[in-house]
Amino acid sequence: MNDIIISLNHHQIVKILKSTEKLFYYCSPGIHQDMAEAILSAAKNIHNIKIIIDPSEDNFRNGYSDIKAFNMLKENSVQIYEHQNNMVSFLIADEKGYFLFPQSRIFSEQGRGNNAVVMDKFILQQIKNFYFPPENQLEKRERTDELLDGFNEMKDEYKKMSDSISFDKLESPVERIDEEKLQIVQKNLKTNPPLNPDLKRQISTYQSKIQFVDLKFNGANIHSKKVQIPVDALPINDAQLKKELETRINLFMDLKNKPEFRFMFEIKQSVDNLRKEFLVSIKCREMSIISLTRKRDFLETFEVLKQQIEDYKKQLHSLLEREALNSIDRIKSELKEFLTKNPPIEIQKYDNDLLNRKIELMVNQVTSRIKYDSPKKYLTEMSLNVNFFDLTFEDFKSEDFLNELKEKEVLAQNDLDEIVHIKSAFEAKV
């Protein structure tokens, strides 16, 4: 049995990769840079490579995966598949397979002792078929042949295993607890007590008190949208005159003073009030903090406001369409007035009737080249959204973050002292 439960370090995995020809499947909560580099180094010699991970933010933040490694594989067109909430890890290389037991890199750069179990042929085929069923009849026949060959091999293996079963304990890695060693351990723990509860549990304590919040109100500045008059479309050559003519013009005029648009500005103020009432801005994170005791009240107010915005958008569409058309008429009028006072040289000697008609034509030509987005686009952009994020190890390591929590009185002093203790313990860990 000593060849079933084994230690599989990075160098041994590299060796396995170099000898692999047909397929390499790797499944784990995440991927680290050394593994990604080894896969890419061997990729040109392996026909079929498939990687399965859970690309969740928690896995990247908590040391089970490295976003740089993930991007490295993705940029080199390695096939990556997602398995949400997966904690199963294995490696299959051609006809060999291993169950793996990875650790978070936050606590251990490399695992210690045995960390892999060799798959038998039957389990290996089940794993392959579960995650990547055959895609055609040929592949199905190949898998069936592999299963039959494996069955025949396993009969011989089972016979050997049956013959090798004995009362001999020489090969067993387990033994009774050494009481002398245990006394030394207990003495050391008493002298230098471990964190209690453990580091992760302590961090979870503060994750249950506060969260990061990213509250965004998009499309709030519809009233400031502008349209561009193409300078090359203006029928004048005088640089000074072109400079005097405003070429970026407000699409909507004076919406603040129109009753039908008043609610649009009140919404913006309501979002600001929501921030002030429930959130504390954290500049070093470009987000805010919320106390979880107030999260429910925040979400209730947020949902009411979000629904008000959606309801108002239905009324706003026709109002903005009308304002946009009025603006085009206004631009035409202002452009006509400008050209009447500053007619191009080539038409200055025309009689009044011809001059007016020519200016009218020029105005239409210029305005036909003005590009402006439909109000529908602006309304699509208008939305109120919120996302919540837990505090992470990296946050506890940040002096700027801890100082800002203290400055803005987000947590009580004893809580902050405890966080500093966690930070020190974490730094000692890594």
C-alpha positions as a printed Julia matrix, in Angstrom:
430×3 Matrix{Float64}:
   0.0     0.0     0.0
   3.02    2.33    0.31
   2.7     3.17   -3.38
  -0.95    4.26   -3.04
  -0.65    7.14   -0.56
   2.27    9.26   -1.69
   3.91   12.67   -1.57
   3.69   14.56   -4.87
   5.75   17.76   -4.91
   6.08   20.35   -7.66
   9.22   18.81   -9.18
   7.49   15.41   -9.45
   4.47   17.0   -11.14
   6.82   18.7   -13.63
   8.36   15.3   -14.33
   4.89   13.82  -14.9
   4.04   16.64  -17.3
   7.22   16.15  -19.32
   6.39   12.47  -19.84
   2.74   13.1   -20.74
   1.77   12.78  -24.43
  -1.98   12.34  -24.9
  -3.92   14.16  -22.2
  -3.47   16.13  -19.02
  -6.47   16.98  -16.81
  -5.97   19.13  -13.72
  -8.8    19.93  -11.31
  -8.44   22.05   -8.18
 -10.09   25.02   -6.44
  -7.46   27.17   -8.17
  -4.14   27.38   -9.97
  -0.77   28.83   -8.91
   1.98   30.33  -11.01
   4.47   27.47  -10.72
   1.82   25.0   -11.9
   0.71   27.29  -14.73
   4.32   27.69  -15.91
   4.86   23.93  -15.84
   1.69   23.34  -17.87
   2.64   25.92  -20.48
   6.16   24.52  -20.71
   4.81   21.04  -21.53
   1.76   22.16  -23.55
   3.34   21.86  -27.0
   3.93   18.12  -26.46
   0.49   17.26  -25.02
  -2.47   16.81  -27.37
  -5.28   17.47  -24.86
  -5.0    19.76  -21.83
  -8.0    20.7   -19.71
  -7.93   22.71  -16.48
 -10.87   22.87  -14.03
 -10.94   25.53  -11.3
 -13.36   27.63   -9.3
 -12.44   31.22  -10.31
 -14.26   32.77   -7.36
 -13.03   35.94   -5.7
 -12.75   34.09   -2.38
 -10.35   31.51   -3.83
  -8.1    34.2    -5.28
  -8.21   36.25   -2.08
  -7.74   33.35    0.35
  -4.65   31.82   -1.25
  -6.16   28.88   -3.16
  -5.52   30.48   -6.53
  -3.43   33.14   -8.26
  -5.11   35.49  -10.75
  -1.8    35.97  -12.59
  -1.52   32.22  -13.13
  -5.12   32.06  -14.34
  -4.54   34.91  -16.81
  -1.29   33.32  -17.99
  -3.13   30.14  -19.02
  -6.05   32.06  -20.5
  -3.79   34.28  -22.61
  -2.05   31.19  -23.99
  -5.37   29.59  -25.04
  -5.27   26.73  -22.54
  -8.76   25.24  -22.11
 -10.03   26.32  -18.68
 -13.35   25.15  -17.27
 -15.27   26.4   -14.26
 -16.6    24.22  -11.44
 -18.26   26.41   -8.83
 -17.68   25.61   -5.15
 -15.39   22.74   -6.1
 -13.04   21.39   -3.42
 -12.1    18.17   -5.25
  -8.55   18.1    -6.62
  -7.02   15.59   -9.01
  -4.47   15.2   -11.76
  -4.76   12.79  -14.69
  -1.81   12.34  -17.03
  -2.36    9.79  -19.82
  -3.14    6.54  -17.97
  -2.19    7.7   -14.47
  -4.31    9.64  -12.03
  -3.89   11.11   -8.55
  -6.24   12.68   -6.02
  -4.53   15.76   -4.61
  -4.9    17.61   -1.29
  -3.8    21.22   -1.89
  -3.47   23.86    0.8
  -3.99   27.6     0.83
  -0.7    29.32   -0.01
  -1.48   31.82    2.75
  -0.66   29.15    5.33
   1.85   26.98    3.49
   3.93   27.59    0.38
   4.49   23.86   -0.03
   2.58   21.03    1.64
   4.27   18.66    4.08
   4.18   14.86    4.0
   1.79   12.74    1.96
  -0.59   14.77   -0.15
  -1.81   12.47   -2.94
  -3.66    9.17   -3.47
  -3.08    7.14   -6.63
  -6.28    6.37   -8.58
  -6.99    2.85   -9.72
  -7.92    2.32  -13.38
 -11.64    2.07  -12.66
 -11.82    5.31  -10.67
  -9.65    7.09  -13.25
 -12.1     6.24  -16.05
 -15.09    7.28  -13.93
 -13.48   10.66  -13.22
 -12.69   11.25  -16.91
 -16.23   10.33  -17.97
 -17.83   12.42  -15.24
 -15.97   15.64  -16.03
 -15.42   15.22  -19.77
 -17.78   12.68  -21.37
 -16.7    11.36  -24.8
 -17.59   13.75  -27.62
 -18.0    11.15  -30.4
 -18.27    7.39  -31.07
 -14.54    7.0   -31.66
 -13.7     8.54  -28.31
 -16.38    6.42  -26.66
 -14.85    3.22  -28.1
 -11.4     4.31  -26.91
 -12.73    4.93  -23.42
 -14.49    1.53  -23.43
 -11.29   -0.24  -24.49
  -9.35    1.58  -21.76
 -11.94    0.5   -19.2
 -11.74   -3.17  -20.29
  -7.93   -3.1   -20.25
  -8.05   -1.5   -16.82
 -10.46   -4.16  -15.59
  -8.07   -6.92  -16.62
  -5.16   -5.15  -14.94
  -7.19   -4.61  -11.8
  -7.94   -8.35  -11.47
  -4.21   -9.01  -11.18
  -3.79   -6.07   -8.78
  -6.61   -7.29   -6.54
  -5.02  -10.76   -6.41
  -1.68   -9.25   -5.33
  -3.43   -7.09   -2.73
  -5.25  -10.11   -1.35
  -2.0   -12.07   -1.06
  -0.21   -9.12    0.62
  -2.71   -8.6     3.45
  -1.03   -9.57    6.72
  -0.64   -8.64   10.39
   2.74   -7.06    9.67
   2.77   -3.45   10.93
   6.19   -2.55    9.61
   4.78   -0.7     6.6
   2.07    1.22    8.48
   2.82    4.95    8.86
   0.68    5.3    12.01
   1.79    4.71   15.59
   0.55    5.35   19.08
   0.91    8.89   20.44
   4.31    9.55   22.0
   3.41   10.88   25.45
   6.82   12.5    25.98
   6.57   14.49   22.74
   3.01   15.43   23.61
   4.1    16.86   26.97
   6.69   19.03   25.21
   4.03   20.27   22.77
   1.65   21.09   25.61
   4.39   22.96   27.5
   5.26   25.02   24.41
   1.6    25.86   23.78
   1.19   26.98   27.36
   4.28   29.22   27.1
   3.23   30.65   23.74
  -0.53   30.09   23.37
  -1.94   29.69   19.86
  -4.52   32.09   18.51
  -7.87   31.1    19.89
 -10.08   30.93   17.95
  -7.95   30.33   14.86
  -6.91   33.11   12.49
  -9.64   32.43    9.94
 -12.31   32.37   12.63
 -11.09   35.68   14.02
 -11.25   37.3    10.62
 -14.75   35.85   10.16
 -15.69   37.64   13.38
 -14.99   41.0    11.77
 -16.5    39.93    8.47
 -19.73   39.53   10.45
 -19.5    43.13   11.67
 -18.64   45.18    8.58
 -18.5    44.78    4.82
 -17.22   46.72    1.86
 -19.95   48.29   -0.28
 -19.67   49.47   -3.86
 -22.75   51.64   -4.54
 -22.94   53.07   -8.05
 -25.51   55.36   -9.66
 -24.75   55.29  -13.37
 -26.18   57.72  -15.9
 -26.92   60.39  -13.33
 -25.63   63.28  -15.46
 -27.94   63.06  -18.46
 -28.57   66.78  -18.21
 -24.89   67.53  -19.0
 -24.68   65.49  -22.22
 -23.23   67.44  -25.13
 -23.22   67.16  -28.91
 -20.24   68.0   -31.08
 -20.55   70.22  -34.15
 -17.9    68.93  -36.6
 -15.47   71.83  -37.13
 -14.67   70.71  -40.68
 -18.39   70.91  -41.51
 -18.58   74.63  -40.72
 -18.75   76.74  -43.94
 -16.23   79.28  -42.61
 -12.45   79.43  -42.89
 -11.71   82.18  -40.38
 -10.0    80.49  -37.39
 -11.09   83.23  -34.99
 -14.74   82.9   -36.01
 -14.57   79.12  -35.58
 -13.12   79.65  -32.13
 -15.96   81.99  -31.2
 -18.56   79.43  -32.26
 -19.18   76.94  -29.47
 -18.72   73.52  -31.1
 -19.67   71.45  -28.01
 -23.25   72.3   -27.19
 -25.51   70.97  -24.42
 -27.97   68.47  -25.79
 -30.48   69.34  -23.07
 -31.07   72.86  -21.79
 -32.13   74.01  -18.34
 -33.66   70.69  -17.23
 -33.27   71.64  -13.58
 -35.92   74.33  -13.9
 -38.48   72.16  -15.68
 -41.0    70.5   -13.32
 -41.21   67.27  -15.34
 -37.47   66.69  -14.81
 -37.33   67.64  -11.15
 -37.47   64.03   -9.96
 -34.35   63.21  -12.01
 -32.32   65.54   -9.8
 -34.12   64.44   -6.65
 -33.03   60.84   -7.36
 -29.4    61.9    -7.39
 -29.87   63.65   -4.06
 -31.62   60.55   -2.66
 -28.63   58.37   -3.62
 -26.31   60.85   -1.89
 -28.54   60.73    1.19
 -28.43   56.92    1.12
 -24.62   57.04    1.18
 -24.52   59.57    4.02
 -27.02   57.69    6.17
 -25.61   54.16    5.9
 -22.09   54.16    4.43
 -18.63   55.34    5.46
 -16.3    56.18    2.6
 -12.9    54.41    2.69
 -10.57   56.33    0.39
  -7.7    53.82    0.39
 -10.08   51.17   -1.01
 -12.2    53.48   -3.21
 -15.28   51.88   -1.64
 -17.4    52.31    1.44
 -17.97   50.35    4.64
 -21.32   49.36    6.08
 -22.13   47.99    9.51
 -23.96   44.7     9.01
 -26.4    45.65   11.74
 -27.7    48.3     9.3
 -27.46   46.28    6.1
 -31.12   45.23    6.07
 -32.34   48.81    6.46
 -29.91   49.9     3.76
 -31.17   47.26    1.31
 -34.82   48.13    1.98
 -34.15   51.81    1.18
 -31.98   50.83   -1.78
 -34.68   48.61   -3.33
 -37.34   51.31   -2.99
 -35.06   53.84   -4.66
 -34.05   51.41   -7.4
 -37.72   50.74   -8.23
 -38.48   54.47   -8.31
 -35.69   54.93  -10.84
 -37.01   52.13  -13.05
 -40.55   53.55  -12.91
 -39.37   57.07  -13.71
 -37.28   55.89  -16.67
 -40.48   54.77  -18.4
 -41.83   58.35  -18.24
 -38.48   59.94  -19.03
 -38.01   58.45  -22.49
 -40.58   60.55  -24.33
 -39.62   63.65  -22.33
 -35.98   63.35  -23.36
 -36.88   62.65  -26.98
 -38.84   65.9   -27.07
 -35.99   67.82  -25.42
 -33.48   66.36  -27.89
 -35.56   67.5   -30.87
 -35.98   70.93  -29.29
 -32.21   71.09  -28.89
 -31.63   70.32  -32.57
 -34.01   73.15  -33.45
 -32.13   75.43  -31.03
 -28.76   74.49  -32.54
 -30.11   75.24  -36.02
 -31.43   78.6   -34.87
 -28.16   79.58  -33.16
 -26.09   78.42  -36.12
 -28.31   80.34  -38.53
 -27.97   83.47  -36.4
 -24.2    83.07  -36.3
 -23.89   82.6   -40.07
 -26.22   85.54  -40.73
 -23.93   87.8   -38.67
 -20.76   86.17  -40.06
 -21.59   84.98  -43.58
 -18.82   83.11  -45.47
 -16.95   85.35  -47.95
 -18.29   83.53  -51.01
 -21.92   84.42  -50.22
 -21.51   87.89  -48.69
 -22.61   89.68  -51.9
 -25.77   87.63  -52.38
 -29.1    89.42  -52.11
 -31.08   88.83  -48.93
 -33.35   86.14  -50.32
 -30.52   84.11  -51.84
 -28.33   84.69  -48.79
 -31.02   83.39  -46.42
 -31.68   80.34  -48.58
 -27.97   79.58  -48.83
 -27.51   79.92  -45.06
 -30.53   77.65  -44.52
 -28.91   75.03  -46.76
 -25.57   75.34  -44.93
 -27.27   74.98  -41.54
 -29.05   71.8   -42.67
 -25.79   70.38  -44.04
 -23.95   71.06  -40.78
 -26.68   69.73  -38.49
 -27.05   66.58  -40.59
 -23.48   65.71  -39.62
 -24.04   66.17  -35.89
 -24.06   62.81  -34.15
 -26.03   62.42  -31.0
 -27.06   59.29  -29.11
 -30.68   58.41  -28.72
 -32.11   59.23  -25.27
 -32.88   55.51  -25.05
 -29.13   54.86  -24.75
 -28.83   57.31  -21.86
 -31.75   55.67  -20.08
 -30.23   52.22  -20.54
 -27.1    53.51  -18.82
 -29.13   54.93  -15.91
 -29.07   52.35  -13.12
 -28.53   51.99   -9.39
 -26.39   48.99   -8.39
 -24.74   47.71   -5.24
 -22.18   44.99   -4.5
 -20.9    43.77   -1.16
 -17.43   42.36   -0.45
 -16.05   40.69    2.67
 -12.88   41.93    4.31
  -9.86   39.79    3.41
  -6.4    38.95    4.69
  -4.96   41.72    2.51
  -7.22   44.3     4.14
  -5.99   43.36    7.61
  -2.4    43.77    6.43
  -2.98   47.37    5.25
  -1.85   50.11    7.65
  -3.75   52.71    5.61
  -6.96   50.73    5.93
  -6.6    50.21    9.67
  -5.78   53.89   10.22
  -8.84   54.96    8.23
 -11.08   52.61   10.25
  -9.75   54.27   13.39
 -10.01   57.83   12.04
 -13.62   57.36   10.95
 -14.62   55.42   14.06
 -15.96   52.49   12.07
 -15.09   50.06   14.89
 -14.58   50.41   18.62
 -11.0    50.75   19.9
 -10.95   47.24   21.39
 -12.01   45.84   18.01
  -9.2    47.76   16.3
  -6.69   46.49   18.85
  -7.81   42.95   18.13
  -7.45   43.52   14.36
  -3.88   44.72   14.9
  -3.29   41.51   16.86
  -4.68   39.5    13.94
  -2.44   41.44   11.55
   0.63   40.63   13.63
  -0.34   36.96   13.83
  -0.94   36.84   10.09
   2.44   38.41    9.31
   4.08   35.88   11.61
   2.33   33.12    9.66
   3.62   34.27    6.28
